[in-house]
C-alpha cells in the first residue's frame, strides 16, 4: 500500500509540473522547449480483501511485494477478493500463480480454488482467469496475460476466489482442525520477462 501511495504521489507531482509549464506565459514572444521523458518502472502489487471474518494473513517475499500468502481453513469459502496493480514493459505481460506453501491436506482431501473473471472495475489490460484448479505444492497459473492495469482495491473488485474442499463424506473436520491446523496458499506475481 505504501508503494502504491508513493506511485500516486509521483504521478501527481509530474502532472502538477506539466500543468505549471502550460500555465506560465512566454515573455516577449520568446519560446523555449524542454524535452521531458517520463519513465515508470515495471511493478507488480498484489493484495487480498476479505468480506467477513475469515482468517487471513500476509507474507511478503524478500524480493518485493509481489507475493502474498493466505491461510485457508475448511470454512473459507467465497469471500476473498484478489486485487492487483501492474505496470509492464512494452511487449511483456505478468501472471499470477498459486500453490500450497505450508500445511498438509489429510489423505483423500483436496483443495480447489475457483478464480472468477475480473469484475470490470479499475482500468487497463487486466488478466484472464484460468478458472478452477486443484491446489498442490507446485505453482500453477491462475491469472495470465496481465498488462499495465489496476483492478481497484476492495471487496467486489478484481477476481473473486472461491475455495472448494473435496473430501469423503466420512471426513471429520473438527478432529483434524480443532488445534488450528490450516493450509497456507501463496500467490505470486511474476513477469514473462
CORWOLIN-V404433 format. One record per residue. N is the residue number from 1. SS is DSSP state (a for helix, b for strand, c for the rest). PSI is psi in degrees with one decimal (none if undefined). OMEGA is omega in degrees with one decimal (* if undefined). Layout:
# CORWOLIN-V404433
n=N ss=SS psi=PSI omega=OMEGA
n=N ss=SS psi=PSI omega=OMEGA
This chain:
# CORWOLIN-V404433
n=1 ss=c psi=-39.7 omega=-179.7
n=2 ss=a psi=-42.1 omega=179.7
n=3 ss=a psi=-40.1 omega=179.8
n=4 ss=a psi=-42.8 omega=179.2
n=5 ss=a psi=-37.7 omega=178.6
n=6 ss=a psi=-38.7 omega=179.8
n=7 ss=a psi=-44.0 omega=178.9
n=8 ss=a psi=-42.4 omega=178.2
n=9 ss=a psi=-44.4 omega=179.8
n=10 ss=a psi=-45.8 omega=179.7
n=11 ss=a psi=-40.0 omega=178.4
n=12 ss=a psi=-42.7 omega=179.1
n=13 ss=a psi=-39.3 omega=178.8
n=14 ss=a psi=-43.4 omega=178.3
n=15 ss=a psi=-43.7 omega=177.9
n=16 ss=a psi=-43.0 omega=178.6
n=17 ss=a psi=-47.4 omega=179.1
n=18 ss=a psi=-37.3 omega=178.2
n=19 ss=a psi=-42.2 omega=179.6
n=20 ss=a psi=-40.1 omega=-179.8
n=21 ss=a psi=-34.9 omega=-178.5
n=22 ss=a psi=-19.2 omega=-178.7
n=23 ss=a psi=-33.8 omega=-175.8
n=24 ss=c psi=117.8 omega=-179.5
n=25 ss=c psi=150.7 omega=176.4
n=26 ss=c psi=142.6 omega=-179.6
n=27 ss=c psi=137.2 omega=176.7
n=28 ss=c psi=35.8 omega=179.1
n=29 ss=c psi=18.1 omega=173.9
n=30 ss=c psi=143.1 omega=178.2
n=31 ss=c psi=153.4 omega=176.1
n=32 ss=c psi=143.4 omega=178.3
n=33 ss=c psi=143.7 omega=-179.6
n=34 ss=c psi=120.9 omega=178.4
n=35 ss=c psi=128.1 omega=177.6
n=36 ss=c psi=129.5 omega=176.9
n=37 ss=c psi=126.0 omega=178.9
n=38 ss=c psi=118.7 omega=177.3
n=39 ss=c psi=129.6 omega=176.3
n=40 ss=c psi=124.0 omega=-178.4
n=41 ss=c psi=153.1 omega=177.0
n=42 ss=c psi=131.4 omega=178.2
n=43 ss=b psi=162.1 omega=175.2
n=44 ss=b psi=121.2 omega=179.0
n=45 ss=b psi=138.0 omega=-177.7
n=46 ss=b psi=144.4 omega=-176.2
n=47 ss=b psi=154.7 omega=173.1
n=48 ss=b psi=148.9 omega=169.0
n=49 ss=b psi=131.1 omega=-177.0
n=50 ss=b psi=129.4 omega=176.8
n=51 ss=c psi=104.7 omega=-178.6
n=52 ss=c psi=-156.9 omega=-171.9
n=53 ss=c psi=31.0 omega=178.1
n=54 ss=c psi=150.1 omega=179.0
n=55 ss=c psi=128.1 omega=178.7
n=56 ss=c psi=138.2 omega=174.7
n=57 ss=c psi=160.1 omega=178.3
n=58 ss=c psi=143.1 omega=177.1
n=59 ss=c psi=106.6 omega=-176.4
n=60 ss=c psi=146.8 omega=179.7
n=61 ss=b psi=163.8 omega=178.7
n=62 ss=c psi=-22.0 omega=-176.6
n=63 ss=c psi=-3.4 omega=178.5
n=64 ss=b psi=177.6 omega=-176.2
n=65 ss=c psi=50.8 omega=-178.8
n=66 ss=c psi=16.4 omega=-178.6
n=67 ss=b psi=137.3 omega=179.7
n=68 ss=b psi=146.2 omega=-175.6
n=69 ss=b psi=136.9 omega=176.2
n=70 ss=b psi=136.1 omega=176.3
n=71 ss=b psi=126.1 omega=-176.7
n=72 ss=b psi=129.3 omega=174.0
n=73 ss=c psi=165.8 omega=-175.3
n=74 ss=c psi=-23.5 omega=179.0
n=75 ss=c psi=-4.1 omega=176.4
n=76 ss=c psi=126.4 omega=-176.2
n=77 ss=c psi=-109.0 omega=-171.1
n=78 ss=c psi=30.9 omega=-176.0
n=79 ss=c psi=19.5 omega=179.8
n=80 ss=b psi=134.6 omega=177.2
n=81 ss=b psi=131.1 omega=178.9
n=82 ss=b psi=114.0 omega=179.0
n=83 ss=b psi=148.0 omega=176.6
n=84 ss=b psi=159.4 omega=172.1
n=85 ss=b psi=144.6 omega=-174.8
n=86 ss=b psi=135.3 omega=168.4
n=87 ss=b psi=123.9 omega=-176.7
n=88 ss=c psi=156.7 omega=173.3
n=89 ss=c psi=155.8 omega=-179.6
n=90 ss=c psi=131.7 omega=177.3
n=91 ss=c psi=-3.9 omega=-179.1
n=92 ss=c psi=163.3 omega=173.2
n=93 ss=c psi=166.7 omega=174.6
n=94 ss=b psi=165.6 omega=174.2
n=95 ss=b psi=160.2 omega=179.7
n=96 ss=b psi=134.0 omega=176.1
n=97 ss=b psi=162.2 omega=177.2
n=98 ss=b psi=144.4 omega=174.6
n=99 ss=b psi=157.6 omega=175.4
n=100 ss=b psi=119.4 omega=-175.2
n=101 ss=b psi=-19.3 omega=173.4
n=102 ss=b psi=160.8 omega=-174.6
n=103 ss=c psi=166.0 omega=177.8
n=104 ss=c psi=146.1 omega=179.1
n=105 ss=c psi=141.8 omega=174.9
n=106 ss=c psi=159.7 omega=179.0
n=107 ss=c psi=142.5 omega=177.5
n=108 ss=c psi=11.9 omega=177.4
n=109 ss=c psi=134.6 omega=175.2
n=110 ss=b psi=157.3 omega=-179.0
n=111 ss=b psi=117.5 omega=177.7
n=112 ss=b psi=154.5 omega=171.8
n=113 ss=b psi=129.2 omega=175.9
n=114 ss=b psi=120.5 omega=-178.2
n=115 ss=b psi=113.4 omega=-179.8
n=116 ss=c psi=162.8 omega=174.9
n=117 ss=c psi=155.8 omega=176.0
n=118 ss=c psi=137.2 omega=-175.1
n=119 ss=c psi=-5.5 omega=173.0
n=120 ss=c psi=7.6 omega=175.6
n=121 ss=c psi=156.6 omega=-179.5
n=122 ss=c psi=-156.6 omega=-177.2
n=123 ss=b psi=162.7 omega=175.8
n=124 ss=b psi=-170.0 omega=-178.2
n=125 ss=c psi=88.5 omega=179.9
n=126 ss=c psi=157.3 omega=-171.7
n=127 ss=c psi=169.6 omega=179.1
n=128 ss=b psi=127.4 omega=179.7
n=129 ss=b psi=141.6 omega=175.1
n=130 ss=c psi=-24.2 omega=-176.6
n=131 ss=c psi=-124.6 omega=-178.2
n=132 ss=b psi=138.1 omega=174.9
n=133 ss=b psi=158.5 omega=170.2
n=134 ss=b psi=118.8 omega=-177.3
n=135 ss=c psi=143.9 omega=176.0
n=136 ss=c psi=-173.6 omega=178.9
n=137 ss=c psi=-3.7 omega=178.0
n=138 ss=c psi=131.6 omega=179.3
n=139 ss=c psi=134.9 omega=177.6
n=140 ss=b psi=142.6 omega=176.4
n=141 ss=b psi=136.4 omega=174.0
n=142 ss=b psi=-28.7 omega=176.3
n=143 ss=b psi=127.4 omega=-176.6
n=144 ss=b psi=171.8 omega=175.1
n=145 ss=b psi=45.1 omega=177.6
n=146 ss=b psi=121.0 omega=177.3
n=147 ss=c psi=-153.6 omega=175.2
n=148 ss=c psi=117.9 omega=-172.5
n=149 ss=b psi=175.7 omega=165.3
n=150 ss=b psi=143.8 omega=-177.1
n=151 ss=c psi=-4.4 omega=-168.1
n=152 ss=c psi=167.9 omega=-176.9
n=153 ss=c psi=126.5 omega=176.5
n=154 ss=c psi=-173.4 omega=178.3
n=155 ss=c psi=144.8 omega=-178.5
n=156 ss=c psi=31.0 omega=174.5
n=157 ss=c psi=144.7 omega=-178.8
n=158 ss=c psi=-138.2 omega=-176.7
n=159 ss=b psi=131.1 omega=176.7
n=160 ss=b psi=133.4 omega=177.2
n=161 ss=b psi=127.0 omega=177.6
n=162 ss=b psi=119.0 omega=-179.8
n=163 ss=b psi=133.0 omega=-177.9
n=164 ss=b psi=115.9 omega=177.8
n=165 ss=b psi=125.2 omega=175.9
n=166 ss=b psi=122.5 omega=-176.6
n=167 ss=c psi=160.5 omega=176.2
n=168 ss=c psi=152.8 omega=179.3
n=169 ss=c psi=-28.0 omega=-176.6
n=170 ss=c psi=-5.0 omega=-176.5
n=171 ss=c psi=133.9 omega=-177.7
n=172 ss=c psi=104.0 omega=-178.9
n=173 ss=a psi=-38.8 omega=-174.8
n=174 ss=a psi=-32.3 omega=178.2
n=175 ss=a psi=-37.4 omega=-174.5
n=176 ss=a psi=-18.0 omega=-175.6
n=177 ss=a psi=9.0 omega=-177.4
n=178 ss=c psi=-23.0 omega=178.8
n=179 ss=c psi=9.4 omega=178.0
n=180 ss=c psi=14.8 omega=176.6
n=181 ss=c psi=142.7 omega=179.9
n=182 ss=c psi=168.8 omega=178.4
n=183 ss=b psi=134.7 omega=174.8
n=184 ss=b psi=127.0 omega=178.0
n=185 ss=b psi=126.1 omega=-179.1
n=186 ss=b psi=131.0 omega=176.8
n=187 ss=b psi=129.3 omega=-175.7
n=188 ss=b psi=131.6 omega=178.2
n=189 ss=b psi=125.1 omega=-175.9
n=190 ss=b psi=150.0 omega=177.5
n=191 ss=b psi=151.7 omega=175.9
n=192 ss=c psi=-2.1 omega=-179.6
n=193 ss=c psi=none omega=*
